[in-house]
Amino acid sequence: MKQLKYNCWRIISSHVQADPGPQPSQNASQLDVSLPAPTQPDEAKVTFTTLYRKVPHLLSKTMSENISKSLAFYAVLHLANEKSLLLGRQEDLKDFTIRKAEE
């Protein structure tokens, strides 16, 4: 769960221009996948679908095979509480956005 939360936070922070924080210990076999450059401030959000598509590429092979939408959603809920993130609904209710709360 720690690695899942850390990698979800890496993806979110790459979109909301936040510091990803210290990296937890990883296996030597795990590859470091580069993340895209941060977006513009007016686009400082990421959708859950985008996060769910990207996170398996950052996890070990075993973890990426076992990840589910429920587990990823659980990690995002934890991060929303810990990092003061806002979850916003979309009109069609098929997805939601994740962004940093205004301070």
N, CA, C and O atoms as CSV, one atom per row, in Angstrom:
chain,resi,resn,atom,element,x,y,z
A,1,MET,N,N,0.826,-1.196,0.000
A,1,MET,CA,C,0.000,0.000,0.000
A,1,MET,C,C,0.869,1.259,0.000
A,1,MET,O,O,0.509,2.259,-0.620
A,2,LYS,N,N,2.011,1.213,0.692
A,2,LYS,CA,C,2.889,2.381,0.725
A,2,LYS,C,C,3.367,2.752,-0.670
A,2,LYS,O,O,3.357,3.923,-1.051
A,3,GLN,N,N,3.790,1.735,-1.436
A,3,GLN,CA,C,4.260,2.017,-2.791
A,3,GLN,C,C,3.131,2.509,-3.687
A,3,GLN,O,O,3.338,3.392,-4.520
A,4,LEU,N,N,1.950,1.949,-3.522
A,4,LEU,CA,C,0.805,2.396,-4.314
A,4,LEU,C,C,0.488,3.854,-4.012
A,4,LEU,O,O,0.305,4.649,-4.934
A,5,LYS,N,N,0.422,4.213,-2.743
A,5,LYS,CA,C,0.148,5.600,-2.366
A,5,LYS,C,C,1.246,6.532,-2.853
A,5,LYS,O,O,0.963,7.617,-3.361
A,6,TYR,N,N,2.509,6.109,-2.699
A,6,TYR,CA,C,3.621,6.944,-3.138
A,6,TYR,C,C,3.543,7.204,-4.644
A,6,TYR,O,O,3.707,8.340,-5.088
A,7,ASN,N,N,3.295,6.163,-5.423
A,7,ASN,CA,C,3.240,6.331,-6.878
A,7,ASN,C,C,1.991,7.071,-7.330
A,7,ASN,O,O,2.040,7.802,-8.319
A,8,CYS,N,N,0.880,6.902,-6.638
A,8,CYS,CA,C,-0.301,7.723,-6.929
A,8,CYS,C,C,0.028,9.187,-6.658
A,8,CYS,O,O,-0.341,10.063,-7.440
A,9,TRP,N,N,0.717,9.453,-5.556
A,9,TRP,CA,C,1.090,10.828,-5.225
A,9,TRP,C,C,2.058,11.402,-6.250
A,9,TRP,O,O,1.979,12.588,-6.569
A,10,ARG,N,N,2.973,10.583,-6.773
A,10,ARG,CA,C,3.889,11.055,-7.821
A,10,ARG,C,C,3.110,11.535,-9.041
A,10,ARG,O,O,3.418,12.580,-9.613
A,11,ILE,N,N,2.103,10.767,-9.432
A,11,ILE,CA,C,1.305,11.137,-10.598
A,11,ILE,C,C,0.495,12.398,-10.311
A,11,ILE,O,O,0.466,13.321,-11.125
A,12,ILE,N,N,-0.157,12.432,-9.161
A,12,ILE,CA,C,-0.963,13.603,-8.801
A,12,ILE,C,C,-0.085,14.840,-8.701
A,12,ILE,O,O,-0.430,15.890,-9.243
A,13,SER,N,N,1.043,14.729,-8.016
A,13,SER,CA,C,1.899,15.899,-7.821
A,13,SER,C,C,2.523,16.378,-9.128
A,13,SER,O,O,2.829,17.562,-9.268
A,14,SER,N,N,2.715,15.471,-10.085
A,14,SER,CA,C,3.246,15.910,-11.375
A,14,SER,C,C,2.228,16.770,-12.125
A,14,SER,O,O,2.597,17.556,-12.998
A,15,HIS,N,N,0.954,16.619,-11.785
A,15,HIS,CA,C,-0.098,17.408,-12.423
A,15,HIS,C,C,-0.453,18.661,-11.626
A,15,HIS,O,O,-0.853,19.670,-12.208
A,16,VAL,N,N,-0.311,18.609,-10.305
A,16,VAL,CA,C,-0.703,19.760,-9.480
A,16,VAL,C,C,0.505,20.553,-8.996
A,16,VAL,O,O,0.360,21.444,-8.159
A,17,GLN,N,N,1.693,20.245,-9.509
A,17,GLN,CA,C,2.924,20.972,-9.208
A,17,GLN,C,C,3.255,20.973,-7.725
A,17,GLN,O,O,3.543,22.026,-7.157
A,18,ALA,N,N,3.219,19.836,-7.109
A,18,ALA,CA,C,3.587,19.716,-5.700
A,18,ALA,C,C,4.828,18.841,-5.586
A,18,ALA,O,O,5.194,18.150,-6.536
A,19,ASP,N,N,5.464,18.870,-4.439
A,19,ASP,CA,C,6.656,18.082,-4.190
A,19,ASP,C,C,6.255,16.646,-3.861
A,19,ASP,O,O,5.432,16.446,-2.967
A,20,PRO,N,N,6.808,15.627,-4.553
A,20,PRO,CA,C,6.407,14.260,-4.301
A,20,PRO,C,C,6.886,13.701,-2.963
A,20,PRO,O,O,6.374,12.671,-2.523
A,21,GLY,N,N,7.837,14.335,-2.311
A,21,GLY,CA,C,8.289,13.879,-1.003
A,21,GLY,C,C,9.306,12.765,-1.124
A,21,GLY,O,O,9.690,12.382,-2.229
A,22,PRO,N,N,9.748,12.235,0.025
A,22,PRO,CA,C,10.767,11.188,0.011
A,22,PRO,C,C,10.232,9.891,-0.558
A,22,PRO,O,O,9.052,9.573,-0.416
A,23,GLN,N,N,11.105,9.156,-1.195
A,23,GLN,CA,C,10.721,7.915,-1.847
A,23,GLN,C,C,10.883,6.753,-0.880
A,23,GLN,O,O,11.917,6.645,-0.219
A,24,PRO,N,N,9.875,5.870,-0.780
A,24,PRO,CA,C,10.030,4.703,0.076
A,24,PRO,C,C,11.010,3.726,-0.541
A,24,PRO,O,O,11.333,3.841,-1.723
A,25,SER,N,N,11.492,2.760,0.244
A,25,SER,CA,C,12.437,1.783,-0.272
A,25,SER,C,C,11.777,0.968,-1.379
A,25,SER,O,O,10.606,0.596,-1.293
A,26,GLN,N,N,12.569,0.700,-2.427
A,26,GLN,CA,C,12.051,-0.048,-3.572
A,26,GLN,C,C,12.988,-1.197,-3.878
A,26,GLN,O,O,14.157,-1.178,-3.492
A,27,ASN,N,N,12.475,-2.191,-4.570
A,27,ASN,CA,C,13.301,-3.310,-5.012
A,27,ASN,C,C,14.253,-2.818,-6.084
A,27,ASN,O,O,13.932,-1.894,-6.831
A,28,ALA,N,N,15.418,-3.430,-6.160
A,28,ALA,CA,C,16.403,-3.037,-7.164
A,28,ALA,C,C,15.900,-3.317,-8.573
A,28,ALA,O,O,16.332,-2.667,-9.526
A,29,SER,N,N,14.998,-4.269,-8.714
A,29,SER,CA,C,14.494,-4.633,-10.036
A,29,SER,C,C,13.440,-3.658,-10.558
A,29,SER,O,O,13.092,-3.696,-11.738
A,30,GLN,N,N,12.930,-2.784,-9.682
A,30,GLN,CA,C,11.880,-1.859,-10.109
A,30,GLN,C,C,12.487,-0.725,-10.924
A,30,GLN,O,O,13.467,-0.106,-10.511
A,31,LEU,N,N,11.899,-0.460,-12.076
A,31,LEU,CA,C,12.392,0.589,-12.960
A,31,LEU,C,C,11.818,1.933,-12.554
A,31,LEU,O,O,10.681,2.020,-12.091
A,32,ASP,N,N,12.613,2.984,-12.730
A,32,ASP,CA,C,12.137,4.331,-12.455
A,32,ASP,C,C,11.556,4.896,-13.741
A,32,ASP,O,O,12.289,5.135,-14.701
A,33,VAL,N,N,10.265,5.109,-13.769
A,33,VAL,CA,C,9.579,5.624,-14.947
A,33,VAL,C,C,9.474,7.127,-14.800
A,33,VAL,O,O,9.033,7.623,-13.764
A,34,SER,N,N,9.877,7.859,-15.834
A,34,SER,CA,C,9.798,9.318,-15.748
A,34,SER,C,C,8.354,9.769,-15.922
A,34,SER,O,O,7.573,9.163,-16.656
A,35,LEU,N,N,8.028,10.847,-15.226
A,35,LEU,CA,C,6.681,11.393,-15.265
A,35,LEU,C,C,6.661,12.623,-16.151
A,35,LEU,O,O,7.704,13.243,-16.360
A,36,PRO,N,N,5.510,12.992,-16.673
A,36,PRO,CA,C,5.427,14.166,-17.538
A,36,PRO,C,C,5.701,15.448,-16.756
A,36,PRO,O,O,5.565,15.491,-15.533
A,37,ALA,N,N,6.083,16.473,-17.479
A,37,ALA,CA,C,6.315,17.769,-16.840
A,37,ALA,C,C,5.006,18.298,-16.264
A,37,ALA,O,O,3.934,17.993,-16.786
A,38,PRO,N,N,5.084,19.098,-15.181
A,38,PRO,CA,C,3.858,19.635,-14.589
A,38,PRO,C,C,3.071,20.463,-15.597
A,38,PRO,O,O,3.638,21.079,-16.499
A,39,THR,N,N,1.779,20.462,-15.426
A,39,THR,CA,C,0.904,21.210,-16.324
A,39,THR,C,C,0.838,22.666,-15.895
A,39,THR,O,O,1.424,23.047,-14.882
A,40,GLN,N,N,0.146,23.458,-16.643
A,40,GLN,CA,C,-0.057,24.865,-16.305
A,40,GLN,C,C,-0.937,24.977,-15.065
A,40,GLN,O,O,-1.734,24.075,-14.806
A,41,PRO,N,N,-0.817,26.072,-14.280
A,41,PRO,CA,C,-1.608,26.211,-13.062
A,41,PRO,C,C,-3.108,26.105,-13.272
A,41,PRO,O,O,-3.810,25.590,-12.401
A,42,ASP,N,N,-3.622,26.580,-14.405
A,42,ASP,CA,C,-5.058,26.509,-14.629
A,42,ASP,C,C,-5.514,25.082,-14.956
A,42,ASP,O,O,-6.713,24.803,-14.968
A,43,GLU,N,N,-4.563,24.183,-15.221
A,43,GLU,CA,C,-4.888,22.793,-15.497
A,43,GLU,C,C,-4.342,21.898,-14.388
A,43,GLU,O,O,-4.018,20.739,-14.648
A,44,ALA,N,N,-4.234,22.396,-13.180
A,44,ALA,CA,C,-3.604,21.688,-12.068
A,44,ALA,C,C,-4.536,20.647,-11.464
A,44,ALA,O,O,-4.909,20.726,-10.294
A,45,LYS,N,N,-4.899,19.680,-12.280
A,45,LYS,CA,C,-5.744,18.592,-11.802
A,45,LYS,C,C,-5.499,17.373,-12.669
A,45,LYS,O,O,-4.962,17.474,-13.772
A,46,VAL,N,N,-5.898,16.231,-12.159
A,46,VAL,CA,C,-5.765,14.983,-12.891
A,46,VAL,C,C,-7.041,14.179,-12.635
A,46,VAL,O,O,-7.626,14.265,-11.555
A,47,THR,N,N,-7.461,13.413,-13.613
A,47,THR,CA,C,-8.647,12.577,-13.410
A,47,THR,C,C,-8.216,11.230,-12.842
A,47,THR,O,O,-7.079,10.794,-13.029
A,48,PHE,N,N,-9.133,10.590,-12.156
A,48,PHE,CA,C,-8.854,9.279,-11.586
A,48,PHE,C,C,-8.545,8.269,-12.691
A,48,PHE,O,O,-7.680,7.411,-12.513
A,49,THR,N,N,-9.230,8.358,-13.815
A,49,THR,CA,C,-8.980,7.445,-14.927
A,49,THR,C,C,-7.555,7.565,-15.430
A,49,THR,O,O,-6.906,6.557,-15.708
A,50,THR,N,N,-7.061,8.790,-15.551
A,50,THR,CA,C,-5.682,9.019,-15.984
A,50,THR,C,C,-4.712,8.426,-14.976
A,50,THR,O,O,-3.755,7.750,-15.353
A,51,LEU,N,N,-4.955,8.673,-13.708
A,51,LEU,CA,C,-4.104,8.142,-12.648
A,51,LEU,C,C,-4.103,6.612,-12.700
A,51,LEU,O,O,-3.046,5.989,-12.607
A,52,TYR,N,N,-5.275,6.013,-12.847
A,52,TYR,CA,C,-5.394,4.557,-12.855
A,52,TYR,C,C,-4.693,3.943,-14.073
A,52,TYR,O,O,-4.190,2.822,-13.989
A,53,ARG,N,N,-4.654,4.652,-15.186
A,53,ARG,CA,C,-3.946,4.161,-16.369
A,53,ARG,C,C,-2.434,4.239,-16.196
A,53,ARG,O,O,-1.713,3.384,-16.709
A,54,LYS,N,N,-1.937,5.256,-15.476
A,54,LYS,CA,C,-0.498,5.477,-15.354
A,54,LYS,C,C,0.153,4.711,-14.206
A,54,LYS,O,O,1.314,4.315,-14.312
A,55,VAL,N,N,-0.568,4.499,-13.126
A,55,VAL,CA,C,0.061,3.939,-11.925
A,55,VAL,C,C,0.626,2.528,-12.110
A,55,VAL,O,O,1.659,2.243,-11.505
A,56,PRO,N,N,0.038,1.629,-12.892
A,56,PRO,CA,C,0.654,0.300,-13.040
A,56,PRO,C,C,2.060,0.329,-13.638
A,56,PRO,O,O,2.862,-0.566,-13.372
A,57,HIS,N,N,2.363,1.343,-14.438
A,57,HIS,CA,C,3.682,1.454,-15.056
A,57,HIS,C,C,4.750,1.827,-14.035
A,57,HIS,O,O,5.940,1.647,-14.298
A,58,LEU,N,N,4.352,2.338,-12.888
A,58,LEU,CA,C,5.295,2.751,-11.858
A,58,LEU,C,C,5.476,1.696,-10.769
A,58,LEU,O,O,6.383,1.805,-9.944
A,59,LEU,N,N,4.628,0.692,-10.765
A,59,LEU,CA,C,4.674,-0.348,-9.741
A,59,LEU,C,C,5.446,-1.565,-10.229
A,59,LEU,O,O,5.699,-1.718,-11.424
A,60,SER,N,N,5.816,-2.427,-9.289
A,60,SER,CA,C,6.473,-3.674,-9.669
A,60,SER,C,C,5.484,-4.532,-10.459
A,60,SER,O,O,4.278,-4.285,-10.436
A,61,LYS,N,N,6.000,-5.528,-11.149
A,61,LYS,CA,C,5.149,-6.363,-12.000
A,61,LYS,C,C,4.048,-7.048,-11.190
A,61,LYS,O,O,2.893,-7.078,-11.614
A,62,THR,N,N,4.399,-7.593,-10.040
A,62,THR,CA,C,3.413,-8.278,-9.204
A,62,THR,C,C,2.335,-7.321,-8.722
A,62,THR,O,O,1.147,-7.638,-8.770
A,63,MET,N,N,2.756,-6.146,-8.256
A,63,MET,CA,C,1.782,-5.173,-7.764
A,63,MET,C,C,0.894,-4.662,-8.883
A,63,MET,O,O,-0.307,-4.480,-8.686
A,64,SER,N,N,1.470,-4.428,-10.055
A,64,SER,CA,C,0.664,-3.910,-11.168
A,64,SER,C,C,-0.356,-4.941,-11.660
A,64,SER,O,O,-1.413,-4.568,-12.169
A,65,GLU,N,N,-0.049,-6.226,-11.512
A,65,GLU,CA,C,-1.003,-7.266,-11.897
A,65,GLU,C,C,-2.155,-7.375,-10.899
A,65,GLU,O,O,-3.259,-7.778,-11.264
A,66,ASN,N,N,-1.896,-7.017,-9.644
A,66,ASN,CA,C,-2.890,-7.182,-8.588
A,66,ASN,C,C,-3.667,-5.917,-8.246
A,66,ASN,O,O,-4.561,-5.956,-7.401
A,67,ILE,N,N,-3.348,-4.810,-8.878
A,67,ILE,CA,C,-4.041,-3.555,-8.553
A,67,ILE,C,C,-5.467,-3.594,-9.101
A,67,ILE,O,O,-5.725,-4.149,-10.169
A,68,SER,N,N,-6.378,-2.995,-8.349
A,68,SER,CA,C,-7.772,-2.884,-8.790
A,68,SER,C,C,-8.195,-1.432,-8.659
A,68,SER,O,O,-7.517,-0.633,-8.012
A,69,LYS,N,N,-9.312,-1.097,-9.274
A,69,LYS,CA,C,-9.824,0.271,-9.151
A,69,LYS,C,C,-10.165,0.583,-7.703
A,69,LYS,O,O,-9.959,1.707,-7.244
A,70,SER,N,N,-10.681,-0.395,-6.988
A,70,SER,CA,C,-11.033,-0.190,-5.582
A,70,SER,C,C,-9.812,0.144,-4.747
A,70,SER,O,O,-9.857,1.051,-3.916
A,71,LEU,N,N,-8.728,-0.576,-4.959
A,71,LEU,CA,C,-7.505,-0.336,-4.205
A,71,LEU,C,C,-6.901,1.022,-4.557
A,71,LEU,O,O,-6.428,1.738,-3.674
A,72,ALA,N,N,-6.915,1.378,-5.836
A,72,ALA,CA,C,-6.401,2.688,-6.246
A,72,ALA,C,C,-7.268,3.805,-5.674
A,72,ALA,O,O,-6.745,4.835,-5.249
A,73,PHE,N,N,-8.577,3.617,-5.658
A,73,PHE,CA,C,-9.483,4.614,-5.090
A,73,PHE,C,C,-9.223,4.779,-3.591
A,73,PHE,O,O,-9.227,5.897,-3.075
A,74,TYR,N,N,-9.001,3.677,-2.907
A,74,TYR,CA,C,-8.689,3.702,-1.481
A,74,TYR,C,C,-7.410,4.496,-1.228
A,74,TYR,O,O,-7.344,5.279,-0.280
A,75,ALA,N,N,-6.390,4.298,-2.073
A,75,ALA,CA,C,-5.137,5.040,-1.939
A,75,ALA,C,C,-5.368,6.535,-2.176
A,75,ALA,O,O,-4.804,7.368,-1.467
A,76,VAL,N,N,-6.192,6.876,-3.167
A,76,VAL,CA,C,-6.491,8.286,-3.451
A,76,VAL,C,C,-7.249,8.920,-2.281
A,76,VAL,O,O,-6.990,10.074,-1.940
A,77,LEU,N,N,-8.172,8.193,-1.668
A,77,LEU,CA,C,-8.889,8.724,-0.504
A,77,LEU,C,C,-7.933,9.009,0.648
A,77,LEU,O,O,-8.054,10.036,1.315
A,78,HIS,N,N,-6.991,8.112,0.885
A,78,HIS,CA,C,-5.987,8.340,1.929
A,78,HIS,C,C,-5.160,9.577,1.612
A,78,HIS,O,O,-4.916,10.411,2.485
A,79,LEU,N,N,-4.728,9.693,0.355
A,79,LEU,CA,C,-3.929,10.845,-0.048
A,79,LEU,C,C,-4.724,12.141,0.050
A,79,LEU,O,O,-4.175,13.177,0.425
A,80,ALA,N,N,-6.003,12.093,-0.281
A,80,ALA,CA,C,-6.844,13.291,-0.188
A,80,ALA,C,C,-6.889,13.784,1.247
A,80,ALA,O,O,-6.875,14.991,1.491
A,81,ASN,N,N,-6.941,12.880,2.179
A,81,ASN,CA,C,-6.959,13.247,3.588
A,81,ASN,C,C,-5.593,13.756,4.050
A,81,ASN,O,O,-5.515,14.772,4.740
A,82,GLU,N,N,-4.525,13.065,3.678
A,82,GLU,CA,C,-3.179,13.413,4.125
A,82,GLU,C,C,-2.633,14.682,3.473
A,82,GLU,O,O,-1.945,15.466,4.127
A,83,LYS,N,N,-2.928,14.887,2.209
A,83,LYS,CA,C,-2.315,15.976,1.424
A,83,LYS,C,C,-3.279,17.105,1.105
A,83,LYS,O,O,-2.955,17.972,0.294
A,84,SER,N,N,-4.438,17.119,1.712
A,84,SER,CA,C,-5.447,18.164,1.484
A,84,SER,C,C,-5.812,18.300,0.004
A,84,SER,O,O,-5.741,19.388,-0.567
A,85,LEU,N,N,-6.195,17.199,-0.593
A,85,LEU,CA,C,-6.615,17.199,-1.990
A,85,LEU,C,C,-8.125,17.317,-2.066
A,85,LEU,O,O,-8.841,16.889,-1.160
A,86,LEU,N,N,-8.598,17.897,-3.148
A,86,LEU,CA,C,-10.037,18.004,-3.391
A,86,LEU,C,C,-10.419,17.040,-4.501
A,86,LEU,O,O,-9.754,16.969,-5.534
A,87,LEU,N,N,-11.485,16.308,-4.280
A,87,LEU,CA,C,-12.012,15.404,-5.296
A,87,LEU,C,C,-13.268,16.052,-5.859
A,87,LEU,O,O,-14.212,16.346,-5.126
A,88,GLY,N,N,-13.270,16.268,-7.161
A,88,GLY,CA,C,-14.405,16.940,-7.802
A,88,GLY,C,C,-15.122,16.022,-8.761
A,88,GLY,O,O,-14.496,15.277,-9.514
A,89,ARG,N,N,-16.440,16.080,-8.729
A,89,ARG,CA,C,-17.222,15.212,-9.609
A,89,ARG,C,C,-17.321,15.807,-11.002
A,89,ARG,O,O,-17.175,17.014,-11.197
A,90,GLN,N,N,-17.570,14.937,-11.960
A,90,GLN,CA,C,-17.862,15.362,-13.313
A,90,GLN,C,C,-19.355,15.212,-13.515
A,90,GLN,O,O,-20.012,14.446,-12.809
A,91,GLU,N,N,-19.884,15.933,-14.468
A,91,GLU,CA,C,-21.334,15.936,-14.692
A,91,GLU,C,C,-21.898,14.556,-14.999
A,91,GLU,O,O,-22.998,14.227,-14.555
A,92,ASP,N,N,-21.165,13.750,-15.748
A,92,ASP,CA,C,-21.683,12.429,-16.100
A,92,ASP,C,C,-21.431,11.381,-15.010
A,92,ASP,O,O,-21.880,10.243,-15.140
A,93,LEU,N,N,-20.731,11.744,-13.956
A,93,LEU,CA,C,-20.438,10.879,-12.805
A,93,LEU,C,C,-19.668,9.602,-13.184
A,93,LEU,O,O,-19.716,8.610,-12.457
A,94,LYS,N,N,-18.965,9.629,-14.316
A,94,LYS,CA,C,-18.176,8.473,-14.728
A,94,LYS,C,C,-16.730,8.574,-14.259
A,94,LYS,O,O,-15.991,7.590,-14.310
A,95,ASP,N,N,-16.328,9.735,-13.812
A,95,ASP,CA,C,-14.949,9.975,-13.388
A,95,ASP,C,C,-14.955,11.123,-12.391
A,95,ASP,O,O,-15.987,11.761,-12.185
A,96,PHE,N,N,-13.812,11.390,-11.772
A,96,PHE,CA,C,-13.689,12.556,-10.908
A,96,PHE,C,C,-12.290,13.129,-11.033
A,96,PHE,O,O,-11.355,12.441,-11.440
A,97,THR,N,N,-12.161,14.397,-10.678
A,97,THR,CA,C,-10.871,15.067,-10.766
A,97,THR,C,C,-10.240,15.143,-9.378
A,97,THR,O,O,-10.927,15.143,-8.357
A,98,ILE,N,N,-8.918,15.207,-9.377
A,98,ILE,CA,C,-8.150,15.327,-8.149
A,98,ILE,C,C,-7.294,16.576,-8.295
A,98,ILE,O,O,-6.566,16.725,-9.276
A,99,ARG,N,N,-7.382,17.470,-7.321
A,99,ARG,CA,C,-6.579,18.686,-7.369
A,99,ARG,C,C,-6.208,19.106,-5.960
A,99,ARG,O,O,-6.809,18.662,-4.982
A,100,LYS,N,N,-5.219,19.957,-5.875
A,100,LYS,CA,C,-4.750,20.465,-4.580
A,100,LYS,C,C,-5.725,21.503,-4.062
A,100,LYS,O,O,-6.226,22.329,-4.825
A,101,ALA,N,N,-5.996,21.461,-2.762
A,101,ALA,CA,C,-6.895,22.431,-2.133
A,101,ALA,C,C,-6.228,23.801,-2.106
A,101,ALA,O,O,-5.011,23.907,-1.950
A,102,GLU,N,N,-7.025,24.835,-2.257
A,102,GLU,CA,C,-6.535,26.206,-2.165
A,102,GLU,C,C,-6.114,26.470,-0.726
A,102,GLU,O,O,-6.826,26.114,0.212
A,103,GLU,N,N,-4.957,27.093,-0.559
A,103,GLU,CA,C,-4.474,27.363,0.807
A,103,GLU,C,C,-4.676,28.801,1.189
A,103,GLU,O,O,-4.328,29.199,2.301
